[in-house]
Amino acid sequence: MNERLYVTPYRCIDCKICEQACSLVKSKRPGVPARPRVQSFNVEGDTDFVLLCLQCDEASCQAVCPVDALVRNPVTGAIEVTDRCIECGFCVVACPFGCMDYDPANNEYIKCDVCYGDPACAKYCPTGALVWAERPLSEAEAEQRSAQRTTDPFSVPAGD
């Protein structure tokens, strides 16, 4: 698979739909949202950006894990937390970007795993700031997607 998650920061409008979609998809108990693996921020009132795991080639979170619980998925290329995790928290401290986290609602350490090749954050991003594709969206494609934006985050057709 040659697809990857592309982030185009200037397209982010800090709507937090990516966070909501991630939280719903990763929820393990009905009515209890999971902590999102993606975060959007607004800095100084005019700069919006999305933060998610960079899936580093030489990941410090993976290097410090004493039980090799962080494993790269050969299909998606994402580093995933396996059930070998002993909840030591070393990975959270080691990640220089703050992309490893702890979800107290589900009592687990988490990071973006690109939803095993179907990332909800990209699927529902109304502006094309997040795209799961073999290539990023062109300006014309991004403008068309932005024009489709509504107040309902789940109204964006799947596959766009």
Secondary structure, DSSP 8 states (H G I E B T S, - for coil): ---EEEE-GGG-----HHHHHHHHHH-SBTTB----S-EEEEETTTEEEEE-----TT-HHHHH-TT--EEE-TTT--EEE-TT-----HHHHH-TTS--EEETTTTEEE---GGGG--HHHHH-SSSSEEEESS---HHHHHHHHHT--S-GGGS-TT-
